Structure formats: structure tokens, C-alpha cells
Amino acid sequence: MSMQIAIQGVKGAFHEVAARNYFGNDIEILPKLHFSDLAESVKKGECDFGIMAVENTISGTIHANLNLIQEHKLVVCGEEYLRIKQNLVAKKGCRIEDLSEVRSHYMAINQSRNFFKQHQHIQLIESVDTALSMKEIAEDNLDNVGAIGSLLAAEYYDLDVLAENIETNRKNYTRFLILRRDNTWKKTASNKASMALTLDNHPGSLAEILSIIAAHQIDLSKIESVPLVGEPWHYRFYLDVLFHHKENYQKMIAEIKSKLDQLDILGEYTSGNQSYSKIHNHGN
């Protein structure tokens, strides 16, 4: 039986591309329109895993998604880095000069603005999702309307690709986290952890935590602060750390716990672009 993977967006969205890169093609995609729906689906056990974008090298961190993971108490069990290749598509027979408007998610539009400076007759219109814009063109048989998104979506909805790789920056990557409702899956050796913490707010408290992390030879690969709603000037910090020795990591966690208001380990996993089959020996 194929694993069920919840994604944000309709079929063909970049979330599906990332899911297939990580898990392989023997999966069933469960589309969810909103990230909150995706988090709920994982929490309720409606799927085996979820995959959620949390960071882009151009647009930055999606703080709302980190909050969703923390608030729903989801478990991070992997990550996938996807090179985002934006493509301009339209119904068959349409040419770029025929287009009057192009629809897509605001991030896809922002990542492709330089391309459209050469085609100023085209109006850029923001939509909910890249692949959904393609689906609407196909289902509504829209003339003179284009969309920006993945080649997978263009294939699904039988659209012509008018221009490939129209993104301004070729080093355009999105980081996706692999999510599960609990930690009852086949674990392997981990070298990375994601966590959320709040400080007791005395002077130097953050510097003290960072010093402890460094003292245990743990590499702090990411830190982000997010305001706590209803608590002005109080923040939640999201950290990613890399470690070579699990014992050092465990000692570090034990030491910082007593110095924090709250510490949530969101997940411990293998870093980088590792596939599910490689990590978990799926099918063996």
C-alpha cells in the first residue's frame, strides 16, 4: 500500500515535487489548500507524513509554518531541499505575445519579475497556489492567460511550456520539513535537530544559551525569533543545530533546559537531501 503524503496546494505543486524527490513515486498525494489544513491532517493521522515549506533562499523563513509545527506538536523527521525552477505555461497553441495576464502565487511572481520586464504587456495577478492557477486554465479553458509553476503541474494539466527556468536567481531553493504526528517510525542515526525555545528574559540570557551550544561543539545552523502573540517584546526562538556526536547534543540539551522558560524539541533527523528510501531502507 502506498504511503499517503499530505501537501499544501493541488496536484503538481512544488510540495508534490519535493515529496516525490524525498519519498519516491510510490506515494499517494493528499492535497490541502492551506498550510493549516496540512498541519491538521498530519495531527489527526489522516496521512502517513506531511511535507511543509519553511524557508526559501530568496523569500526567507515562513514563520507562520514554524508556528504551525510547534503549536500542533508535530514531529520533524526529515528535510528536503528543492531547487525551484519556475516555468511559464498556458493552454496549447498560446504564445507569449498572446498573453494578457499571468497568474501565480506571489512568491513565484516575485521570483520571476525580471523575466516579465521583457513582456510588459502582461499583467501579473497573485493567486493562492502555482499549480491551482494551471488547473484553472485547463478546467476553464482560459485563453490568453498564463501561469507560473512546475513542469510537473504543466504535465498534469496538459499545458504548453512557453518558457522554462524564468526565475531571476538560479540559486532559488526551498527547504521542506517532513512531518509526522508522533515519533513512532523507524528511526535512524540523526545529526540534526530543530527546536523551539523561550527565554526567561534576563539580560544576556540568549548569549548564555548560545555559549552553551558552542561549548558542546554543536553547530548552530539557524536561529529565528518570532513574537509571542499577547506577550509584547517576548519572543519564541527557532533553532536548528548540527552535531557529530549525539552524546554532546544530549548534554547540551540537559544543560540549557534549566535556563529556559520552555524548550520543545521539534524533531531529530538526518540533515540534507536524503531520500526516505535511503534513510529508512523503505521496501527492504
ROKOL-631210 format. One record per atom (N, C-alpha, C, O): y, z, x. Coordinates in steps of 0.001 Angstrom, whole numbers, plus 500000, padded with zeros to 6 digits. Atoms other than C-alpha are relative to their C-alpha. Layout:
<rs>
YZX
...
</rs>
This chain:
<rs>
498807500000500841
500000500000500000
501247500000500879
501340500778501829
498783500112499205
503412499026501363
500873501240499833
500941501834498757
499036498910500087
505914501731502201
501207499555499191
501606498391499240
498799500278500777
508899501939499873
501212500534500758
501275501713501107
498818499659499225
512248501928501653
501236499792499137
501487498682498669
498765500095500781
515492502682499794
501140499540500902
501319500048502009
498850500511499256
518552500736500945
501241500049499113
501137500152497891
498769500185500766
522190500527499913
500273498506499914
500226497794500917
499740501419500195
523012497145498412
498825499310499338
497767499906499138
501068500787500616
520968494400496798
499162499359501101
499472499492502285
500875500643499024
518191492420498477
500807499031500864
501644498272500376
499290500850499056
519424490657501578
501154500685500692
501754500117501605
498925499249499348
521979493318502501
499596500330501437
498415500303501781
500301499666498604
522259494289506160
499100501226500097
498364501376501072
500930498873500016
520480497519505241
498550499517499960
497678500117500588
501369500523500027
517402495433504440
499626499390501343
498499499558501809
500265500573498675
517698493546507731
499620501110500977
498651500983501725
500282498869499115
517805496877509582
498656500641499664
497903501014500564
501268499399500423
514890498248507533
498813499182500496
497822499744500962
501101500864499552
512698495253508381
499884500001501523
498783499889502061
500060499886498543
513637495492512047
499268501270500411
498499501266501373
500573498703499629
512569499132512108
498556500151499530
497688500550500306
501311499743500595
509557499224509780
499064498794500033
497857498950499845
500808501207500141
508348495605509908
500133499440498595
500838500005497758
499831500699501280
507977493243506965
499078500497498889
499263500134497728
500932499512501018
505138495049505175
500590501224499300
500028502318499363
499324498917500709
507540497159503101
500498499485498656
500669498283498453
499376500325501283
508889497252499569
501417500565500001
501620501758500227
498603499596499980
512674497358499337
500415500521498624
500172499873497606
499464499421501233
514257499642496711
501525499985500090
502106500883500699
498539500102499893
517904498532496320
500710501090499194
500318501397498068
499134499023500663
520519501173495435
501439499556500216
501838499247501339
498655500565499903
524082500135494668
500922500871500845
501730500354501617
499087499094499301
525799503246496068
499235500877500988
498043501130500813
500634499123499017
525098505464499081
499536501302499354
498509501856499748
500413498772500686
524963508485496768
498684499793499257
497859500705499191
501268500318500675
522177506771494790
498856499967501005
497747500414500714
501003500047498935
520309506158498041
499585501408500404
498395501696500534
500307498624499615
520566509817499028
499182500705498919
498237501430499232
500734499387501108
519369510927495575
498563499497499951
497639500269499696
501335500593500036
516410508543495733
499097500615501064
497929500907500809
500780499375498929
515284509977499067
499697501449499642
498568501910499811
500170498582500313
515816513564497902
498947500216498919
498184501180498982
500945499860501105
513769513033494726
498604499486500346
497683499620499541
501307500511499608
510901511428496640
499625498706499319
498441498396499186
500270501281500661
511254508082494857
499603498916500997
499162497838500601
500322500969498953
510690506312498186
499374500754501169
499436501981501237
500563499375498800
508903506942501466
501092500359501004
501076501433501606
498877499795499087
512058506594503550
501244499351499408
501157498480498542
498744500693500261
515704505688503175
500603499578501322
500263500131502368
499275500414498797
517924503879505662
501476499912499637
501839499279498646
498588499875500357
521663504552505747
500891499739501211
500692500324502276
499018500256498948
524513503159507840
500903501215500170
501361501801499189
499124498856499749
526545505894509523
501115499682500987
502050500467501142
499014500267498954
528553504153512228
500019498517500334
498976497864500372
499833501383499557
529937500763513248
500925499987501208
501886500752501273
499233500012498758
531331499861516657
501432499525499804
502273499734500678
498638500453500288
534418498297515045
500676500922498988
501820501333499183
499402499228501100
534985500312511857
499893501506500180
500570502260499481
500128498575499740
533904503698513232
498945500684499142
498081500028498559
500991499178500693
531938506521511612
500263500025498496
501410500078498052
499904499863501458
531210506645507876
499771501477499681
498645501898499418
500121498548500150
531934510348507435
499364500395498675
498612501367498614
500559499665501314
531032510336503739
498477499955500027
497824500739499339
501455500103499940
527484509282504610
499386501154500784
498312501640500430
500473498807499295
527064512069507157
500015501203499061
499098502023499075
499932498903500973
528193514466504434
498868499920498984
498293500944498614
501101500168500957
525634513000502005
498679500486500593
497900501160499919
501242499587499338
522827513559504510
499933501517500102
498892502116499831
499971498552499835
523894517142505165
499897500723498658
499149501692498524
499963499325501305
524577518068501536
498687499862499238
498309500766498494
501288500196500668
521273516608500281
498835500560500817
497680500500500396
501014499416499113
519418518299503163
498893498990500331
497709499326500345
500951501029499602
517774515024504156
499658500159501476
500430500733502245
500471499877498621
515806514795507393
500150498659500708
499636497642500243
499866501204499177
516794512255510047
498764499897500886
498462500815501649
501237500138499224
513611510895511608
499988498750500876
498952498409501448
499924501169499135
514811507792513461
501355499340499878
502185499747499064
498751500754500058
517634505359514091
499743498554500393
498802498248501126
500088501433499708
518146501597514272
501407499478500262
502331499738499490
498722500641499684
520983499701515938
499873498513499703
498995497839500243
500080501396500426
521649496313514361
501262499258500407
502373499676500081
498874500896499709
523858493572515774
500361499293498695
499533498598498106
499554500566501267
525906492482512759
500539498594500234
501559498407500898
499581501398499897
526169488703512546
500462499550498617
499658499413497695
499433500409501283
528492487617509751
499954498478499870
500227497746500821
500144501433500260
527949484207508158
500719499638498705
500709500403497741
499318500497501193
529973482174505663
499050499102499230
498510498143499782
500953500760500817
527863480825502794
500641499623498667
501632500217498244
499545500443501326
528367479004499486
498859499233499350
497829498994499982
501052500750500691
526352477098496880
499800498653500681
500692498152501366
500375501233499316
524625473951498053
500983498874499685
501391498684498539
499087501130500148
526888470961498631
501456500345500201
502301499454500294
498606499577499837
530043473020499064
500391499935501478
499571500222502350
499474500036498642
532203472546502180
501089501068500154
501622501567499163
498974498975499766
534636474978503802
501317499601499355
502002500433498761
498717500445500562
537591472848502713
500017500060498472
501086500002497864
500061499902501462
536365473123499095
500243501426499501
500550501632498327
499937498600500423
536535476922499059
501421500417499646
502374500094500356
498708499414500367
539373478645497234
500006501505500232
501066502103500418
500088498564499737
538108482198497718
498678500332500663
497689499614500514
501209499470499368
535580484158499745
499925501485499678
500897502219499855
500193498615500402
534140487467498544
499048500709500960
498083500117501444
500938499194499222
532529490234500544
500486501439500059
501583501761499602
499625498614499755
532561493911501413
501190500022500957
501320499158501823
498767499975499197
535849494958503002
499718500041501499
500496499499502284
500311499935498579
534146495703506336
499644498624500545
500045498274501655
500358501355499570
532679492187506535
501242499121500099
501364498304501012
498744500763499962
536099490719505724
500810500378501238
501309499507501950
499231499546498840
537805492848508370
499404499504501309
500131499202502255
500670500431498779
535222491840510948
500091498494500226
499700498004501286
499989501471499921
535837488121510264
501392499399499826
501515498189499639
498656500490500325
539610487836509820
500477498892500932
501169497978500484
499540501040499071
540204485741512944
499486498624499599
500195497626499734
500570501277500442
537887483035511608
500836499407498874
501086498202498850
499293500508501185
539857482769508374
501465499671500276
502136499080499430
498659500441499615
543166482376510213
500043498479500151
501101497860500037
500088501460499889
541948478805510734
499841499336498628
499890498110498521
500251500531501347
541349478414506974
500855500785499003
500332501494498143
499092499155500773
544415479910505331
500108499601498530
500803500258497756
500039500353501423
543801478090502056
499023500889499228
498981500856497999
501029499162500628
541013480609501388
500542501403499754
501076502040500662
499621498632500350
541793483853499563
498811500924500225
497705500637499766
501067499038499715
539756486844500775
500036501119498968
501063501771498778
500077499033501099
538583489144497979
498913501031500306
497768500673500580
500956498933499719
536907492520498518
499037500199498834
499420500106497668
501026499725501009
533657493272496682
499202501226500425
499459501815501475
500777498783499744
531122496086496545
499027499828501151
498779500771501903
501120500179499077
528470494528498764
499945498550500469
500258497638499704
500090501363499460
527931491500501021
498974499164499235
499279498072498756
501068500769500641
524619490424499508
500238499833498501
499854498816497923
499708500114501426
525779491137495949
500956498838499743
500833498153498728
499087501137500146
528591488611496445
499230498685500019
499547497767499262
500829501209499945
525985485992497377
499172499849498727
499038498755498179
500811500032501220
523798486927494430
500817499501498817
500321498722498004
499137500419501112
526725486451492033
500314498508500069
500370497840499037
499750501440499853
527494482993493453
498811499207499483
498975498209498779
501211500711500413
523885481945492881
499759500134498499
499498499139497822
500334499766501408
523394483530489451
501040499414499051
500701498941497966
498928500510500864
526778482466488052
500373498558500325
501277497987499716
499776501403499619
526659479036489735
501482499737500293
502079498803499756
498565500045499738
530149479563491146
500358498878500974
499819498800502078
499484501061499134
531929476526492563
501180500529500811
501913501407500357
498825499724499166
534455476797495388
500166501480500347
501264501937500662
499981498581499640
533536480431496030
498984500225501117
497831499809501012
500891499692498892
532067481621499317
499766501491500115
500369502287499395
500287498592499740
530666484888500605
499693500168501481
499348499210502175
500311499661498610
530179486628503944
498832500973499994
498822501934499226
501125499083499936
526896488267504862
498884499493500881
499106498681501780
501144500272499132
523436487969506351
499335498671499676
499447498153498565
500795501210500215
521279484890506809
498837500286499060
498405499404498317
501094499629500898
518511486784505000
500436499873498549
499684499359497722
499492500106501371
520655487011501858
500222498545499613
499936498155498481
499798501425500281
521588483325502119
498675499331499659
498612498462498789
501335500546500275
517871482523502197
499504500459498635
498983499654497862
500449499468501286
517082484798499242
500643499261498826
499975498939497843
499252500539501137
519777483254497046
500235498495500110
501017497918499355
500024501461499873
519287479656498249
501411499423500118
501787498504499391
498638500460499765
522828479179499534
500090499275501339
499291499519502244
499756500706498743
524136476862502242
500791500890500954
501694501616500538
499241499300498967
525338478387505500
501047499036500546
500707498036501177
498912500881499578
528746476844506223
500453500294501426
500929499399502125
499629499626498628
529425478754509452
499259501275500374
499245502240499609
500733498830499527
527334481202511478
500836500801500991
501723500270501660
499394499102499009
528470484184513536
501523499917499995
502142499629501019
498545500113500124
532043484242512248
500711501317500317
501936501400500226
499374498719499668
532616487866513269
500890499841501233
500571499079502146
499030500095498904
535580488330515614
499427500539501297
499593499931502354
500539499340498816
533798490661518018
498483499881499999
497820500367499083
501453500185499940
530278489711519102
499264501316500276
498067501423500010
500622498697499764
529624493318520140
500217500878498769
500774501973498846
499822499346501295
529566494337516497
498652500571499562
497790499842499071
501274499351500312
526771496851515925
500203501089498954
501240501752498908
500020498885500948
525941499218513099
498794500878500301
497694500386500553
501076499034499799
523886502356513570
499532500491498635
500332500924497806
500626499543501237
521496503228510754
499101501191500317
498434501216501351
500923498878499871
519661506520510309
498854499837499015
499052499424497872
501203500020500832
516119506665508951
499841501390499399
499841502387500122
499944498725500712
515881509398506319
498734500266499198
498083499350498696
501136499575500811
513152511371504602
500377501303499301
501280502013499743
499661498788500775
513177514193502043
499568501273500719
500146502335500490
500475498825499274
511259516549504359
499438499539501337
499499498355501669
500509500354498672
509650516661507780
498483499891500045
497874500093501095
501458500124500058
506063516107506625
499578498562500276
499046497883499398
500497501308499577
505382512911508531
499478500159501415
499693501185502060
500607499941498671
503571512113511744
501086500034501064
501729499020501334
498953499861498996
505905513442514409
499498499559501372
498304499613501666
500301500318498612
506037512250517989
501035500701500863
501930501374500353
499040499380499091
507904513410521063
501410499504499691
501631498305499523
498616500363500298
511638513474520382
500865500221501232
500558501055502084
499047499810498908
514544513124522786
501445499981499505
502382499914500300
498663500030500575
517496513134520395
500019500873498753
499017500989498047
499854499182501206
518808515433517682
501387499791499411
502364499590500133
498732500032500724
521527515245515043
500161501336499295
499206501863498724
499778498687500601
523113518439513777
501399500091499406
502302499337499770
498701499706500607
525966519765511654
500275501479500212
499391502314500021
499684498600499754
527784522970512509
501431500315499593
502307499449499599
498648499494500243
530781525054511506
500219501201500907
499304501986501155
499653498969499034
532583527415513873
500606501213499306
501022501140498150
499363498808500568
533869530948513342
501512499989500209
502217500905499786
498556500287499930
537312529596514282
500793500928500915
502015500998500782
499205499244499032
538260531992517082
500419499062501128
499755498051501358
499509500894498950
540248530467519966
498929499700501049
498283500607501574
500963500400498984
538042528495522321
498571499894499520
497666499690500329
501380499984500513
535001528540520014
499290498670500233
498117498656500608
500635501296499776
534347524803520256
499720499786501480
498650499299501846
500195500148498555
534819524800524029
498802500819500473
498060500392501358
501134499148499632
532303527648524277
498675499326499648
497733499353500440
501227500686500422
529676525685522316
499704498815500915
498560498605501320
500193501169499135
530217522565524418
499561500420501401
498773499723502040
500401499500498681
529880524614527614
498527500394500017
497826500159501001
501414499617500091
526531525985526456
499116498756499997
498084498719500668
500765501253500039
525289522474525661
499891499408501399
498809498998501820
500000500562498650
526294521277529129
499162500844500958
498468500301501817
500729499106499100
524789524337530843
498495499805499915
497777500061500881
501438500235500178
521367523456529432
499617498550500294
498518498109499957
500240501393499597
521662519877530761
499659499112498801
498772498259498856
500132500808501210
521923518416527278
501179499034499953
502323499435500166
498956501024500051
523870515165526905
500567499920498585
499850499588497641
499317500141501288
526398515246524062
500405498538499839
501344498079500491
499744501437500138
526357511612522900
501012499687498908
501561498585498872
499046500250501086
528579512010519825
500458501323499410
499670502257499263
499475498853500737
530857514551518158
501092499507499062
501970498744499467
499027500385501027
532867514106514950
500370501245499196
499514502083498913
499578498909500880
534919516559512906
500369499441498634
501003498391498527
499735500401501382
535146516320509113
500575501206499261
499981502283499308
499414498860500721
537443518519506972
499055500536498929
498380499768498244
500781499364501056
535674521012504708
500855500081498742
501941500660498755
499255500029501255
536782520486501121
500230501428499502
499300502232499436
499660498680500514
538595523532499762
500264501038501067
500584502185500753
499747499077498891
538982525102503216
500957499335500981
500521498816502009
499022500695499155
542211523748504741
499900500403501470
499802501584501802
500029499845498544
542109523303508532
498705500632500503
498665501220501584
501329499560499571
538437524243508668
499107498771499976
499164497976499037
500710501261499829
536009521594509843
498501500209500185
498047501243500677
501407500113499638
532359520679509982
499919499004501155
500565497957501125
500186500892498863
531307519120513276
498604499386499947
497611500085499746
501275500704499893
528578516499513512
499778499636501464
500633499023502103
500323500244498598
526877516277516892
498685499249500117
497753499478499347
501254500595499560
524243514029518425
499805500403501452
500728500296502259
500287499622498615
522567515269521596
498722499314500470
497801499070499691
501173500589499352
520088513693524002
499461500998501015
500231501670501701
500591499047499059
517639515739526052
498738499409500618
498024498626499992
501204500445499291
514920515097528618
498889501041499913
497708500712500018
500983498916500064
513216518477528275
500209500769498698
501270501352498473
499898499351501310
512520519890524821
500283501495500143
500978502082499313
499797498566499804
512469523429526210
501484500316500209
501985501309499683
498560499797499795
516094523106527388
500753499904498678
501652500696498395
499369500196501308
517093521832523962
499777501218499105
500710501687498453
500314498848500848
515337524711522186
500757501251500438
501201502038499601
499232498861499493
517008527283524441
501475499865499631
502131500846499282
498606500239500367
520386525690523786
500239500339498536
501223501000498203
499875499722501432
519857525860520016
499982501504499741
500786502015498961
500105498549500188
518818529519520222
501285500702500428
501689501690499815
498792499345499484
521952530368522219
501222499743499123
502035500645498921
498787500297500774
524528528598520045
499934500534498567
500969500723497927
500147499548501392
523101529829516715
500840501236499701
501507501309498669
499315498728500240
524588533296517077
501516499879500074
502232500800499682
498564500191499818
528028531865517827
500609499101498928
501783498743499014
499554500943501022
528294529658514725
499977500628498613
499180501526498341
500079499623501411
529067530187511062
498752499405499370
498062500066498593
501142500703500587
526392527639510183
499517498925500959
500320498265501617
500605501062499200
524001525329512019
498881499362499198
497934500040498799
501050500760500677
521933522637510302
499496498925500952
500259498058501378
500612501066499211
519536520554512373
499622498893499021
498704499062498218
500252501096500938
519602517228510517
498724499252500340
498093498667499459
501237500670499632
516701515823512499
499833499916501504
500810499895502253
500361500220498596
514918515471515838
499120498763500037
498158498671499275
500646501308500075
513703511971516674
500098499274501333
500736499754502269
499927500836498806
513239509256519274
501249499138499932
501505498494498915
498731500725499998
516527507652520268
499788498497500096
498749498018500552
499928501429499722
517406503994520196
499297499118499018
499023499497497879
500421501110500838
515994500802518851
498487499953499839
497900498871499845
501454499959500064
512398501937518484
499512499690498589
500062500205497616
500542500352501309
510357500451515647
499084501099499487
498544501887500265
500893499016500620
508379502580513205
498581499848500538
497922500842500845
501380500226499567
505107500955514290
499792500469501428
498724500982501762
500130499580498614
505789501674517961
499986501518500107
499211502083500879
499892498546499911
506743505308517379
498813500687499340
498256501640499886
500977499286500821
504197506227514734
498619499353500002
497715499815499306
501288500697499966
501359503803515560
499524499664498605
498351499837498272
500312500309501397
501508502669511946
498903498943499930
499013497877500536
501089500947500178
498273500970510957
498866500204500983
497844499525500885
501067499746499034
496225502363513872
499215501253499611
498272501631500306
</rs>
